[in-house]
Amino acid sequence: MGKMSLKVFRKRVAFESLKVNSVRLDLFLREELPEFLKLSQSEVSNSKIRRLILAGCVQVNGRQIRIPGFNVLKGSVISAQIDEKKFFFEKQPDDIKFELTDSDVLFEDEFIILVNKPAFFPTEATIAGNRDNLHDCIVRYLWKKNPELRNPPYAGIMHRLDRETSGVILFTKQRCVNAKVHEMFDSSKPENKAQKVYAVVCCSGKKPVPDGTSFCVEMFMGRISGKSQAGKWGLLPESRGGVFSHTDFTVLGSKIDGKSGKQVVFVRAMPLTGRTHQIRVHLASRGLPVLGDSLYGKKDCSRLMLHAESLTFLHPVSGKQMTVKAPLPDGFAF
């Protein structure tokens, strides 16, 4: 085992220049630790300070405190044991390496491009600026096709798929069609609305679900997890900010899993609205969590078994109705 890089911080709280007698523990450490560690303020984030406190590494007057907002009085002595290796560790996302090729393009003309997004790959850039994503892949792909361009080609993000979801997704290539395409994904305008169809494999721990069963789920939903926790959505009354959601489902087939003895159900989902995690939340509410969904069920599969199978829409320029399909990926077995 390598030698632990442990540093011990210790300082008495003083407010010589301020007319205050107390301060939040996390704010005090946020101000003092960068200088102690010989780092800039930006290198010691609020989340790192919070994790340090919650891990039980901070004491006030010799007493362990695990509350970031703990009120520290003037004259108190704050100490912290900092394992630098753990303190600066940032979990890396297990994204796949992906580069868009002609075989991944489902349809393309001068106005729009639809591609088959792989699972375990984000649709767009995240806070981690160096993290690859599908939008950047499309820009690189279009630039390689037109290397004479001096600036990166345009690719407009019109809708999104969760990182673990695969399937068909549309980007615009010219800003002049953005308004029309945006209308297609606006649930308040059903006359021009694009129709999404998802293939889903679920697990039923309850009584068998007959093949051919159709049902819908309607609910007001919103974020139900705290700001410092992983984003989780669920039933939330309209009075508390919940937004209406609606998905139609059809059971296409089912079988009994030989190992678990539970029923595995193959479902077609057609969302009429587009809320975050909508299909996953709706199915979980009916006792049919999506296989591989650790957030709303359990991690019982190598991937989230949710695939955007097709997108039907009116072309923003010609007005012609189109249906673009993405084949089921390898590993998406039923």
NORWO-V859706 format. One record per run of one state. SS is the DSSP state (2 for helix, 1 for strand, 0 for the rest). FROM is the first residue (numbers start at 1). TO is the last residue. If there is no record, write none. Layout:
ss=<SS SS>
from=<FROM FROM>
to=<TO TO>
//
This chain:
ss=<0 1 0 1 2 0 2 0 2 0 1 0 1 0 1 0 1 2 0 2 1 0 1 0 2 0 1 0 1 0 2 0 2 0 1 0 1 0 1 0 2 0 1 0 1 0 2 0 1 0 1 0 1 0>
from=<1 6 13 22 25 37 41 44 46 55 58 61 63 65 71 74 77 84 88 102 105 109 112 118 134 146 156 158 166 173 175 185 190 193 195 205 214 224 233 236 238 241 243 257 263 272 278 286 290 291 306 315 321 326>
to=<5 12 21 24 36 40 43 45 54 57 60 62 64 70 73 76 83 87 101 104 108 111 117 133 145 155 157 165 172 174 184 189 192 194 204 213 223 232 235 237 240 242 256 262 271 277 285 289 290 305 314 320 325 334>
//
